[in-house]
Amino acid sequence: MVRSAEHHLSSARAEAVINVANAVNSTLELDELFELTLSESIRAIPDADGGALFLFDPELRLLICRAYVNFDEKVEQIRLLPGESFTGDCFKSRKPILLSNRAEITGYPQSMRPENRQLLDRSMAMHPSNNSYRAMSVPLITAKGDCIGVVTLNGFAEAGIFTVADVELLETISGLAATALERASLYEAIKIKNSTFKTMIDYQQEQLVNMNSGQGLDVMLGQLFSVIRKPLSLLTVYGEVFNTSYIPEYTPPADEYLIRDGRQLLGKLLIYEEGQNVTKQTDDYFIQQSLLFFALEINRQAAARQVEQRYKTELMDNLMNGILAEGFLNRAKSLGLNTAGAFLPVAVQIGDPRPASPIDHLMRQNEMASFLEIEISRAFPGSLVVQRDQIYLLLLSVSLNSDYKQIYHRLSSIAEETGQFVQKGNGPAEEARFGVGRLVQRIEELPDSLQSATMTLKLMEESHCRERIADSSRFLFHRLIAGSSGKEVASFIAAFLGPINKYDREKGTELTKTLQAYCRNLQRPGQAAKELHIHPNTLQYRMKQISRLLDADLADPEVLLNLQLACRLAGDHPEAVDS
């Protein structure tokens, strides 16, 4: 009778092993295999009515719950260290553990960390006992001898018992499951590789489509962001900046990649860290592929930009040289100039404080050109911006009935914004100057007006003009004198200021400086004294000295006019005073 019962039990266990073997060999899907291993193990052992399967994660160095029966979903959040609780101890020792009653479970020497204990208690709260009456853990050991995890079974019903035979049966089942899991993991790895490879191919094709369809760098950068999920910035040597999301100012990038075409630098790709975003191995592949596509797109756009720039430069050269051949207006229209209204030429110069490298210089120039194009097109639609010999030439298109004061006011605002823009960097301060020509209504008047704008810009620099903007009327006197020879101008200055300057050198006085301040502030001697930081009586005394040195009556209008002219000219020709 006993032998018959043992035979029946043995047959039942053999049948259970066969059922488990059939089940775990029926699939290569890991998640399904986890569920089958656990459910078939519980079915094979009569007094087991719950359990969990933990798999070891080599990267995290933790045991992770991958399947469970008769537990709350909170059990999935448990992360066990090797050696933590009897499940972790089973993994660490690679030996099965049998706990026959609750006292052995609660009194197990390898305790559980508080956070895991809390999760376990909450996951068993559905049971009246709030704990299991018995438990056993068996390691998952592959044919190669690697321990990959643990199967733990529980008994939540008070009646029942786990035997040594149950442990042996679970070991047999776990051996079958471990082999199946190893095979499924290989299959999963191949699946992941194939999926990754497909994603890479799809990514290449999508970027190629984006480039060929002219979607632009912003769309292409967004495509990269969609796969690596990190904030990105793309900077080109042409002054363009693209961002995929808001990046706080002064935030340093985590990684920086140069975009090159051979040895030629085209731009930079900046990658920022955000939260707990973990860098994946495939990210570098997507980044390297993107750098290639970015380089191709930047070169493509640059080629189109260079053609347009060449046409604009030729147009402006013809204008500067007064060559208004037939078809000039049509060419201007094709480049975006509105020829239906009036025109106002402007010459802009940005002081260059010797940048660190030619690349930085090129990037700065292109950045300024882009800034001016944006601001000018916003304030004066249908205008042209051309970079020519370190100067930016603006050909503003305005309506025929526009008020010049309003135009000048708008242009002054742009000049101020440009000045602020060029001083944003941390390097030496740069100056922005705007020389404005004459507002003209006929295309034939444009060459002279454009020459007037460039001459105004030149005179602003020579006279050390402090304002950011000036129009041609500001320097009419200078342009008039410019028609005279340098020798005649020097002779005129020396005739009126020479004796005073000689006296200053010999006596250490400041009569020349006093006369210049007096001429600048005619009818306002108090202002002249204030500018010189002297008392008005001192000013009167010095003027008498000057009158005596020149042997001239300073009240004579003709004498006073000559002195004014000499002082004004001396500001542009200081060497003539010394002579």
C-alpha positions as CSV (number, residue, x, y, z in Angstrom):
1,M,0.0,0.0,0.0
2,V,2.8,2.4,1.0
3,R,4.8,1.3,-2.1
4,S,1.7,2.0,-4.3
5,A,1.4,5.5,-2.8
6,E,5.1,6.3,-3.4
7,H,4.8,5.0,-6.9
8,H,1.7,7.2,-7.5
9,L,3.6,10.2,-6.0
10,S,6.6,9.5,-8.2
11,S,4.5,9.3,-11.3
12,A,2.8,12.5,-10.4
13,R,6.1,14.3,-10.0
14,A,7.4,12.8,-13.3
15,E,4.3,14.0,-15.0
16,A,4.8,17.5,-13.4
17,V,8.4,17.6,-14.7
18,I,7.2,16.6,-18.2
19,N,4.5,19.3,-18.1
20,V,6.9,21.9,-17.1
21,A,9.4,20.9,-19.7
22,N,6.7,21.0,-22.4
23,A,5.5,24.4,-21.2
24,V,8.9,26.1,-20.9
25,N,10.0,24.8,-24.3
26,S,6.8,26.1,-26.0
27,T,8.0,29.7,-26.2
28,L,11.0,31.9,-26.7
29,E,9.3,35.0,-25.3
30,L,10.9,35.9,-22.0
31,D,8.0,37.4,-20.2
32,E,5.8,34.4,-21.1
33,L,8.5,32.1,-20.0
34,F,8.8,33.7,-16.6
35,E,5.0,33.3,-16.1
36,L,5.0,29.7,-17.3
37,T,8.0,28.7,-15.1
38,L,6.3,30.1,-11.9
39,S,2.8,28.9,-12.6
40,E,3.9,25.3,-13.6
41,S,6.1,25.2,-10.5
42,I,3.1,26.1,-8.2
43,R,1.0,23.5,-10.0
44,A,3.5,20.8,-9.5
45,I,3.9,21.3,-5.8
46,P,0.5,20.8,-4.0
47,D,1.0,23.0,-0.9
48,A,2.4,26.0,-2.9
49,D,-0.2,28.6,-3.6
50,G,2.0,31.6,-4.5
51,G,5.5,32.7,-5.4
52,A,7.8,35.0,-7.3
53,L,10.6,34.6,-9.8
54,F,13.6,37.0,-9.4
55,L,16.2,37.5,-12.2
56,F,19.6,38.9,-11.6
57,D,20.4,42.2,-13.4
58,P,24.3,42.3,-14.0
59,E,24.3,46.1,-14.6
60,L,22.3,47.0,-11.5
61,R,23.8,44.1,-9.5
62,L,20.3,43.4,-8.1
63,L,17.6,40.7,-8.2
64,I,14.5,42.0,-10.0
65,C,11.0,40.4,-9.7
66,R,10.0,39.3,-13.2
67,A,6.9,37.2,-12.4
68,Y,4.6,36.6,-9.4
69,V,1.5,34.7,-8.4
70,N,-0.8,35.6,-5.4
71,F,1.1,38.8,-4.6
72,D,0.1,42.4,-5.1
73,E,1.8,44.3,-8.0
74,K,4.0,46.1,-5.4
75,V,6.2,43.1,-5.3
76,E,7.5,44.2,-8.8
77,Q,9.2,47.2,-7.1
78,I,11.4,45.0,-4.8
79,R,15.1,45.1,-5.6
80,L,17.1,42.6,-3.6
81,L,20.9,42.6,-3.1
82,P,22.6,39.2,-3.3
83,G,22.5,37.9,0.3
84,E,19.4,40.0,1.2
85,S,16.6,37.9,2.9
86,F,16.4,34.1,2.1
87,T,15.8,34.8,-1.6
88,G,19.0,36.8,-1.9
89,D,20.8,34.4,0.3
90,C,19.8,31.5,-2.0
91,F,21.2,33.4,-5.0
92,K,24.4,34.2,-3.2
93,S,25.0,30.7,-1.9
94,R,23.6,29.0,-5.0
95,K,21.9,26.5,-2.7
96,P,18.2,25.8,-2.0
97,I,16.6,27.1,1.2
98,L,13.6,25.5,2.9
99,L,11.7,27.3,5.6
100,S,9.0,25.0,7.1
101,N,7.1,27.5,9.3
102,R,6.5,31.2,9.9
103,A,9.0,31.3,12.8
104,E,11.8,30.3,10.4
105,I,10.7,32.9,7.9
106,T,10.4,35.8,10.2
107,G,13.5,34.8,12.1
108,Y,15.8,34.3,9.1
109,P,19.2,35.8,9.9
110,Q,19.6,37.6,6.6
111,S,17.1,40.4,7.1
112,M,15.5,42.5,4.3
113,R,16.2,46.2,3.9
114,P,13.3,48.5,5.3
115,E,12.1,49.7,1.9
116,N,11.9,46.2,0.6
117,R,10.3,44.9,3.8
118,Q,7.6,47.6,3.4
119,L,6.9,46.7,-0.2
120,L,6.7,42.9,0.7
121,D,4.3,43.6,3.5
122,R,2.0,45.6,1.2
123,S,2.2,43.0,-1.5
124,M,1.0,40.3,1.0
125,A,-1.7,42.4,2.7
126,M,-4.4,40.6,0.8
127,H,-3.8,37.4,2.8
128,P,-5.4,37.1,6.3
129,S,-2.0,36.1,7.8
130,N,-0.2,39.0,6.2
131,N,2.6,36.5,5.6
132,S,3.3,33.0,4.3
133,Y,3.3,29.9,6.5
134,R,6.1,28.3,4.6
135,A,8.6,29.2,1.8
136,M,11.4,27.7,-0.2
137,S,13.8,29.2,-2.7
138,V,15.8,27.4,-5.4
139,P,18.5,29.0,-7.6
140,L,18.2,29.1,-11.4
141,I,21.4,27.6,-12.6
142,T,22.1,27.2,-16.3
143,A,23.9,24.3,-18.0
144,K,27.0,26.4,-18.0
145,G,26.8,26.7,-14.3
146,D,25.8,30.4,-14.1
147,C,23.3,31.4,-11.5
148,I,20.8,33.7,-13.2
149,G,18.1,34.1,-10.6
150,V,15.8,32.5,-7.9
151,V,12.4,30.9,-7.8
152,T,10.7,31.4,-4.4
153,L,7.4,29.5,-3.6
154,N,5.1,30.4,-0.7
155,G,2.3,28.7,1.2
156,F,-0.4,31.1,2.3
157,A,-2.8,28.5,3.6
158,E,-2.2,27.4,7.2
159,A,-2.6,23.7,6.3
160,G,0.1,22.1,4.3
161,I,3.9,21.5,4.3
162,F,6.9,21.8,2.1
163,T,9.1,18.7,2.0
164,V,12.6,17.9,0.9
165,A,11.1,16.1,-2.1
166,D,9.3,19.3,-3.0
167,V,12.6,21.2,-2.9
168,E,14.2,18.5,-5.1
169,L,11.3,18.7,-7.6
170,L,11.6,22.5,-7.7
171,E,15.3,22.1,-8.3
172,T,14.6,19.9,-11.3
173,I,12.0,22.3,-12.6
174,S,14.3,25.3,-12.1
175,G,17.1,23.5,-14.0
176,L,14.8,23.1,-17.0
177,A,13.6,26.6,-16.7
178,A,17.1,28.1,-16.4
179,T,18.1,26.4,-19.7
180,A,15.0,27.6,-21.4
181,L,15.5,31.1,-20.0
182,E,19.1,31.1,-21.2
183,R,18.0,30.1,-24.7
184,A,15.2,32.7,-24.6
185,S,17.6,35.4,-23.5
186,L,19.7,34.7,-26.5
187,Y,16.7,34.9,-28.7
188,E,15.7,38.2,-27.0
189,A,19.2,39.6,-27.5
190,I,19.0,38.7,-31.2
191,K,15.6,40.3,-31.4
192,I,16.8,43.5,-29.7
193,K,19.8,43.6,-32.1
194,N,17.6,43.1,-35.1
195,S,15.2,45.8,-33.8
196,T,18.1,48.2,-33.1
197,F,19.5,47.5,-36.6
198,K,16.1,48.2,-38.1
199,T,15.8,51.4,-36.1
200,M,19.3,52.5,-37.3
201,I,18.4,51.8,-40.9
202,D,15.0,53.6,-40.5
203,Y,16.8,56.6,-38.9
204,Q,19.2,56.8,-41.8
205,Q,16.4,56.7,-44.4
206,E,14.4,59.3,-42.5
207,Q,17.3,61.7,-42.2
208,L,18.0,61.2,-45.9
209,V,14.4,62.0,-46.8
210,N,14.5,65.1,-44.5
211,M,17.6,66.3,-46.3
212,N,16.5,65.6,-49.8
213,S,13.1,67.2,-49.3
214,G,14.7,70.4,-47.9
215,Q,13.2,70.0,-44.4
216,G,16.1,71.9,-42.9
217,L,18.5,71.5,-39.9
218,D,15.8,72.1,-37.3
219,V,13.7,69.1,-38.5
220,M,16.9,66.9,-38.7
221,L,17.9,67.9,-35.2
222,G,14.4,67.1,-34.0
223,Q,14.8,63.6,-35.6
224,L,18.0,63.0,-33.5
225,F,16.2,64.2,-30.4
226,S,13.4,61.7,-31.0
227,V,15.8,58.8,-30.6
228,I,18.3,59.9,-27.9
229,R,15.8,62.0,-25.9
230,K,18.3,64.6,-24.7
231,P,18.2,68.4,-25.2
232,L,20.3,69.4,-28.2
233,S,21.8,72.6,-29.7
234,L,23.2,72.9,-33.2
235,L,25.4,75.9,-34.1
236,T,26.7,76.5,-37.6
237,V,29.6,78.8,-38.8
238,Y,26.9,80.8,-40.6
239,G,25.5,82.1,-37.3
240,E,22.5,79.8,-37.2
241,V,21.4,78.3,-33.9
242,F,18.8,75.5,-33.5
243,N,17.5,74.1,-30.2
244,T,15.2,71.1,-29.5
245,S,14.0,72.4,-26.2
246,Y,14.6,75.2,-23.7
247,I,18.2,75.2,-22.4
248,P,18.9,77.6,-19.4
249,E,21.5,80.2,-20.1
250,Y,25.1,79.4,-19.0
251,T,24.3,75.6,-18.8
252,P,27.4,73.8,-19.9
253,P,26.8,70.9,-22.4
254,A,27.6,67.3,-21.3
255,D,29.1,66.5,-24.7
256,E,30.3,68.6,-27.7
257,Y,30.8,67.2,-31.2
258,L,32.4,69.1,-34.1
259,I,30.6,69.0,-37.4
260,R,33.3,68.8,-40.2
261,D,33.6,68.3,-43.9
262,G,37.2,66.9,-44.0
263,R,39.3,69.6,-42.2
264,Q,36.7,72.3,-42.7
265,L,34.7,73.1,-39.5
266,L,31.0,73.7,-40.3
267,G,29.5,73.8,-36.8
268,K,29.0,72.2,-33.4
269,L,26.5,69.8,-31.9
270,L,25.9,70.3,-28.1
271,I,24.2,67.6,-26.0
272,Y,22.9,68.4,-22.6
273,E,21.9,66.1,-19.7
274,E,18.4,66.2,-18.4
275,G,17.2,64.4,-15.3
276,Q,18.0,60.7,-15.1
277,N,18.4,60.2,-18.8
278,V,20.8,57.3,-19.2
279,T,23.1,57.3,-22.3
280,K,22.4,54.2,-24.4
281,Q,25.1,52.4,-26.5
282,T,23.2,53.2,-29.7
283,D,23.1,57.0,-29.0
284,D,26.7,57.4,-30.2
285,Y,25.8,55.7,-33.5
286,F,22.8,58.0,-34.1
287,I,25.0,61.0,-33.2
288,Q,27.8,60.1,-35.6
289,Q,25.3,59.4,-38.4
290,S,23.6,62.8,-37.7
291,L,26.9,64.6,-37.9
292,L,27.4,63.3,-41.4
293,F,23.9,64.4,-42.5
294,F,24.3,67.8,-40.7
295,A,27.5,68.4,-42.6
296,L,25.8,67.6,-45.9
297,E,22.9,69.8,-45.2
298,I,25.1,72.7,-44.0
299,N,27.1,72.5,-47.2
300,R,24.0,72.3,-49.3
301,Q,22.6,75.4,-47.7
302,A,25.9,77.1,-47.9
303,A,26.2,76.5,-51.6
304,A,22.8,78.1,-52.2
305,R,23.7,80.9,-49.8
306,Q,27.0,81.6,-51.7
307,V,25.2,81.8,-55.0
308,E,22.7,84.3,-53.6
309,Q,25.5,86.2,-51.9
310,R,27.5,86.4,-55.2
311,Y,24.5,87.8,-57.1
312,K,23.9,90.3,-54.3
313,T,27.6,91.3,-54.3
314,E,27.6,91.8,-58.1
315,L,24.5,93.9,-57.8
316,M,26.0,96.1,-55.1
317,D,29.3,96.4,-57.0
318,N,27.5,97.6,-60.1
319,L,25.6,100.0,-57.9
320,M,28.8,101.3,-56.3
321,N,30.3,101.8,-59.7
322,G,27.2,103.4,-61.2
323,I,26.6,100.6,-63.6
324,L,22.9,100.5,-64.1
325,A,22.6,98.3,-67.1
326,E,19.3,97.2,-68.6
327,G,17.7,94.5,-66.5
328,F,19.1,95.9,-63.2
329,L,15.7,96.3,-61.6
330,N,14.7,92.8,-62.6
331,R,17.8,91.3,-61.0
332,A,17.2,93.3,-57.9
333,K,13.6,92.1,-57.7
334,S,14.8,88.5,-58.1
335,L,17.0,88.9,-55.1
336,G,14.1,90.1,-53.0
337,L,14.4,93.9,-53.3
338,N,11.1,95.8,-53.4
339,T,11.6,98.3,-56.2
340,A,8.2,99.9,-56.1
341,G,9.1,102.5,-53.4
342,A,12.0,104.7,-52.3
343,F,15.5,103.5,-51.3
344,L,17.7,104.3,-48.4
345,P,21.3,102.9,-48.5
346,V,23.0,102.2,-45.1
347,A,26.6,101.1,-44.5
348,V,27.3,99.2,-41.3
349,Q,30.6,98.4,-39.7
350,I,31.2,96.1,-36.7
351,G,34.5,96.7,-34.9
352,D,36.6,93.5,-34.9
353,P,38.6,92.9,-31.7
354,R,40.8,90.2,-33.4
355,P,38.9,87.0,-32.7
356,A,40.8,83.9,-31.4
357,S,40.8,82.1,-34.8
358,P,39.7,82.5,-38.4
359,I,36.8,80.1,-37.8
360,D,35.6,82.3,-34.9
361,H,35.9,85.3,-37.1
362,L,33.9,83.7,-39.9
363,M,31.2,82.5,-37.4
364,R,31.0,86.0,-36.0
365,Q,30.6,87.6,-39.4
366,N,27.9,85.2,-40.5
367,E,26.2,85.6,-37.2
368,M,26.1,89.4,-37.6
369,A,24.8,89.0,-41.2
370,S,22.0,86.8,-40.0
371,F,21.1,89.2,-37.2
372,L,21.0,92.1,-39.5
373,E,18.9,90.2,-42.1
374,I,16.3,89.3,-39.5
375,E,16.1,92.8,-38.0
376,I,16.0,94.6,-41.3
377,S,13.5,92.3,-42.9
378,R,11.2,92.8,-39.9
379,A,11.4,96.6,-39.9
380,F,11.9,97.1,-43.6
381,P,10.4,94.2,-45.6
382,G,11.7,93.8,-49.2
383,S,15.2,95.1,-48.3
384,L,18.7,93.7,-49.1
385,V,21.6,92.9,-46.8
386,V,25.0,92.3,-48.4
387,Q,28.4,91.7,-46.8
388,R,31.1,93.4,-48.8
389,D,34.8,93.9,-47.7
390,Q,34.1,93.8,-43.9
391,I,31.2,96.2,-44.3
392,Y,27.5,95.3,-44.3
393,L,25.6,97.2,-47.0
394,L,21.9,97.6,-46.4
395,L,19.6,98.7,-49.2
396,L,16.4,99.6,-47.4
397,S,13.1,99.6,-49.3
398,V,10.5,102.2,-47.9
399,S,7.2,103.5,-49.2
400,L,7.3,106.7,-51.3
401,N,5.3,108.7,-48.7
402,S,7.3,107.5,-45.7
403,D,8.5,110.2,-43.2
404,Y,12.3,110.3,-43.0
405,K,12.2,111.0,-39.3
406,Q,10.2,107.8,-38.6
407,I,12.6,105.8,-40.9
408,Y,15.6,107.2,-39.1
409,H,14.0,106.4,-35.7
410,R,13.4,102.8,-36.7
411,L,16.9,102.5,-38.0
412,S,18.3,104.0,-34.8
413,S,16.5,101.3,-32.8
414,I,18.1,98.6,-34.9
415,A,21.5,100.3,-34.5
416,E,21.1,100.2,-30.7
417,E,20.0,96.6,-30.7
418,T,22.9,95.7,-32.9
419,G,25.3,97.4,-30.5
420,Q,23.9,95.5,-27.6
421,F,24.0,92.2,-29.6
422,V,27.8,92.6,-30.5
423,Q,28.6,93.3,-26.9
424,K,26.9,90.2,-25.5
425,G,30.1,88.1,-25.7
426,N,32.7,87.9,-23.0
427,G,35.6,89.1,-25.2
428,P,36.7,92.7,-26.0
429,A,34.0,95.2,-26.6
430,E,33.0,95.8,-30.3
431,E,31.5,98.9,-31.8
432,A,28.6,99.0,-34.3
433,R,28.3,102.1,-36.6
434,F,25.6,102.9,-39.0
435,G,26.3,105.4,-41.8
436,V,23.1,106.5,-43.5
437,G,23.0,107.8,-47.1
438,R,20.3,110.0,-48.7
439,L,16.7,108.9,-49.2
440,V,16.2,108.6,-53.0
441,Q,13.2,107.8,-55.1
442,R,14.9,107.0,-58.4
443,I,17.2,104.1,-59.1
444,E,19.6,106.4,-60.9
445,E,20.2,108.3,-57.7
446,L,21.2,105.2,-55.8
447,P,25.0,105.0,-56.6
448,D,25.6,108.5,-55.2
449,S,23.5,107.8,-52.1
450,L,25.3,104.5,-51.5
451,Q,28.7,106.3,-51.8
452,S,27.4,108.9,-49.4
453,A,26.5,106.1,-46.9
454,T,30.0,104.6,-47.1
455,M,31.6,108.1,-46.8
456,T,29.5,108.8,-43.7
457,L,30.6,105.6,-42.1
458,K,34.3,106.5,-42.9
459,L,33.9,110.0,-41.4
460,M,32.2,108.5,-38.3
461,E,35.4,106.4,-37.7
462,E,37.8,109.2,-38.5
463,S,36.1,111.8,-36.3
464,H,35.7,109.2,-33.4
465,C,31.9,109.8,-33.5
466,R,30.4,108.4,-30.3
467,E,26.9,107.9,-31.8
468,R,26.0,104.5,-33.3
469,I,24.2,106.1,-36.2
470,A,24.7,109.3,-38.4
471,D,23.3,110.4,-41.7
472,S,25.1,112.2,-44.6
473,S,24.0,115.7,-43.4
474,R,26.1,115.2,-40.2
475,F,29.4,115.5,-42.1
476,L,28.7,118.0,-44.9
477,F,31.5,120.3,-43.6
478,H,34.0,117.5,-43.5
479,R,33.1,116.4,-47.0
480,L,33.5,120.0,-48.2
481,I,36.9,120.3,-46.7
482,A,37.9,116.8,-48.1
483,G,37.9,118.4,-51.5
484,S,40.8,120.6,-50.5
485,S,44.4,119.4,-50.5
486,G,46.0,118.3,-47.2
487,K,48.7,120.9,-47.6
488,E,46.2,123.8,-47.8
489,V,44.3,122.5,-44.8
490,A,47.5,122.1,-42.7
491,S,48.6,125.6,-43.7
492,F,45.2,127.1,-42.7
493,I,45.3,125.4,-39.3
494,A,48.9,126.4,-38.6
495,A,48.2,130.0,-39.4
496,F,45.6,130.4,-36.7
497,L,46.6,127.8,-34.1
498,G,50.3,127.6,-34.6
499,P,51.3,130.5,-32.3
500,I,49.0,129.3,-29.5
501,N,50.3,125.8,-29.7
502,K,53.9,127.0,-29.6
503,Y,53.1,129.0,-26.5
504,D,51.5,126.0,-24.9
505,R,54.6,123.9,-25.5
506,E,57.0,126.5,-24.1
507,K,54.9,127.6,-21.1
508,G,53.0,124.4,-20.3
509,T,49.7,126.1,-20.7
510,E,46.4,124.8,-22.2
511,L,45.4,127.7,-24.5
512,T,44.8,125.6,-27.6
513,K,42.4,123.3,-25.6
514,T,40.7,126.4,-24.1
515,L,40.2,127.9,-27.6
516,Q,38.7,124.7,-29.0
517,A,36.2,124.5,-26.0
518,Y,35.3,128.1,-26.5
519,C,34.6,127.6,-30.2
520,R,32.5,124.6,-29.5
521,N,30.4,126.5,-27.0
522,L,30.0,130.0,-28.6
523,Q,27.5,132.2,-26.8
524,R,27.9,129.8,-23.8
525,P,31.2,130.7,-22.1
526,G,29.9,129.2,-18.8
527,Q,29.5,125.8,-20.5
528,A,33.0,126.1,-22.0
529,A,34.4,126.8,-18.5
530,K,32.5,123.9,-17.1
531,E,33.9,121.6,-19.8
532,L,37.4,122.7,-18.9
533,H,36.8,122.5,-15.2
534,I,37.9,126.2,-14.7
535,H,36.3,129.3,-13.3
536,P,34.6,131.7,-15.9
537,N,37.0,134.4,-14.9
538,T,39.9,132.1,-15.7
539,L,38.3,131.5,-19.2
540,Q,38.1,135.2,-19.8
541,Y,41.8,135.6,-18.8
542,R,42.9,132.9,-21.2
543,M,40.9,134.3,-24.1
544,K,42.6,137.6,-23.6
545,Q,46.0,135.8,-23.8
546,I,44.9,134.1,-27.0
547,S,43.8,137.5,-28.5
548,R,47.2,139.0,-27.6
549,L,49.2,136.0,-29.0
550,L,47.2,136.2,-32.3
551,D,47.2,140.0,-32.3
552,A,43.5,139.7,-33.3
553,D,40.2,140.9,-32.0
554,L,38.1,137.9,-31.1
555,A,35.0,139.9,-31.3
556,D,35.6,140.3,-35.1
557,P,33.1,137.9,-36.8
558,E,35.6,137.0,-39.6
559,V,38.4,136.2,-37.1
560,L,36.0,134.2,-35.0
561,L,34.8,132.2,-38.0
562,N,38.4,131.4,-39.1
563,L,39.2,130.3,-35.5
564,Q,36.1,128.0,-35.5
565,L,37.1,126.4,-38.8
566,A,40.7,126.0,-37.6
567,C,39.6,124.3,-34.4
568,R,37.1,122.0,-36.3
569,L,39.8,121.0,-38.8
570,A,42.4,120.5,-36.1
571,G,40.2,117.7,-34.7
572,D,40.7,115.8,-37.9
573,H,44.3,116.9,-38.6
574,P,46.1,117.1,-35.2
575,E,49.5,116.9,-36.9
576,A,48.9,120.2,-38.5
577,V,48.6,121.9,-35.1
578,D,51.9,120.5,-34.0
579,S,53.6,121.8,-37.2
